[in-house]
């Protein structure tokens, strides 16, 4: 087992930009004490690190104290006011703490898991620091998590495989929905046609046969694959009926735990709270999953860097009627969803929340409109769509949309300009 630790540490040090830590992070330069502590620990992380192992416990304590201080500072005040340099410092401290935990811990399995957790937390709270990967530029903590996950896989017990999600059952869930498609249906339209008839006039459309070559289409409904690639990773999960309600909250969970609780088993809809991995940048966090999807050509014409988000959850997850400021291609990898749309021109008739945090969200329940409470709804035309496996819904900017899963569902959204 010691060989796994040595291998992990050497692989981490190989991507560690030790010589540029102090050139890049101006926050370290502002804090002489922090600078001295980090410098002393970085200097000890040289190829002959085994010879100085006696100092590693003290270094871990020093790094841990600074790490905890910066962590608390990141959670004080408003997030938008956090200095970028402090987030970069948190990334550096996360990396150093991971290495020292590996060097000090006597529990190989737990130290690898702890390292992956620290890397994920650093990815959420820190900022990008480039690694020294020779093949292509990469993020330090993203690559660290991949290294640790690969080495951890050698210890994973051979559990009985999970059942694949049955595509037929997901499709059956939509047959009795009674929802027709109220927007144009296009089979792999040309870029020119999409631009002139959808993107330009901002007209929603259901697109087919543009996801056929995604590896995700053959892989993601196999929960064993998802567990193998991402099971040990930590992700933010929403709980509650929907984000606009009082019962809504967020928590951090292992991806595998979330998958087992919310997707792999039948949930009691009456008693069990809904858990939803919603609008998370999962693909920046886990590059292996990013390689399973392909950015649709329609996006590259206008935006070379779309924001890609994951939506994974059981039957019954709901996003209330709301708007987004940019274009959206919502791609359905498995499962199906009911989507209800309304025009931007009807905004005042959809009774948005008055609070600035929710002013892009309607107070109306799109599935069961209360015309007595919201009389202007009678003047609104709603467009209904059932989004099925392999289909893509184009949602233009400012169009209102309500989304509800009819079965276990994994969607990918591309937000673009």
Secondary structure as UniProt FT lines:
FT   HELIX           2..14
FT   HELIX           18..20
FT   HELIX           21..24
FT   HELIX           26..30
FT   HELIX           32..44
FT   TURN            47..48
FT   HELIX           49..55
FT   HELIX           56..74
FT   HELIX           79..81
FT   HELIX           84..104
FT   HELIX           108..125
FT   HELIX           140..152
FT   TURN            153..155
FT   HELIX           167..175
FT   STRAND          184..187
FT   HELIX           191..194
FT   HELIX           195..199
FT   TURN            200..202
FT   STRAND          205..208
FT   TURN            212..213
FT   HELIX           216..219
FT   TURN            220..221
FT   HELIX           223..230
FT   TURN            231..232
FT   STRAND          234..239
FT   TURN            243..244
FT   TURN            246..247
FT   STRAND          249..254
FT   HELIX           255..262
FT   TURN            269..271
FT   STRAND          275..280
FT   HELIX           282..285
FT   HELIX           287..290
FT   TURN            291..292
FT   HELIX           297..300
FT   TURN            301..302
FT   STRAND          307..313
FT   TURN            315..316
FT   STRAND          318..322
FT   STRAND          327..334
FT   STRAND          337..342
FT   HELIX           344..350
FT   HELIX           356..358
FT   TURN            359..360
FT   STRAND          361..362
FT   TURN            366..367
FT   TURN            371..373
FT   HELIX           375..379
FT   STRAND          383..387
FT   TURN            389..390
FT   STRAND          391..395
FT   TURN            397..398
FT   STRAND          400..405
FT   STRAND          409..416
//
